[in-house]
Amino acid sequence: MKAVKINEPISAADDEDYPEHVIEGVRESLQQAEDGKLTPYIGIRDMLNQE
């Protein structure tokens, strides 16, 4: 949290500030990370050159 300069922990009450589709997307991403379904970052140029 210090690396990204977040001083306060995010609480469930903060969920009210975001649309439900955003919250659901974050939950899905966290679940994918727990399941080991991560895609490594390969760089923007490599991503644009893929077909």
C-alpha positions in Angstrom: 0.0 0.0 0.0 2.9 2.4 0.7 4.3 1.8 -2.8 1.1 3.2 -4.4 0.7 5.8 -1.7 -2.5 4.5 -0.3 -2.8 5.6 3.3 -6.1 4.2 4.3 -7.3 0.6 4.0 -10.2 0.1 1.6 -13.3 -0.9 3.4 -16.6 -2.4 2.3 -18.2 1.1 2.8 -16.0 2.3 -0.1 -17.8 -0.1 -2.4 -20.7 2.4 -2.5 -18.5 4.9 -4.4 -18.2 2.6 -7.4 -20.7 1.2 -9.8 -21.5 -2.5 -9.3 -19.9 -3.5 -12.6 -16.6 -2.1 -11.4 -16.8 -3.9 -8.1 -17.6 -7.2 -9.9 -14.7 -6.7 -12.3 -12.3 -6.3 -9.4 -13.7 -9.4 -7.6 -13.3 -11.4 -10.8 -9.7 -10.2 -11.3 -8.8 -11.1 -7.7 -10.3 -14.5 -8.2 -8.4 -15.1 -11.4 -5.2 -14.1 -9.6 -5.9 -16.6 -6.8 -6.6 -19.3 -9.4 -3.2 -18.6 -11.0 -4.8 -17.4 -14.3 -2.5 -14.4 -14.8 -1.2 -13.1 -18.1 2.3 -11.6 -17.9 2.8 -8.1 -19.2 4.9 -8.3 -22.3 5.0 -4.7 -23.3 2.7 -2.5 -25.3 4.7 -2.9 -28.6 4.5 -6.7 -28.4 0.8 -6.5 -27.6 0.1 -4.3 -30.6 2.1 -6.5 -33.0 0.3 -9.7 -32.1 -2.2 -11.1 -34.6 
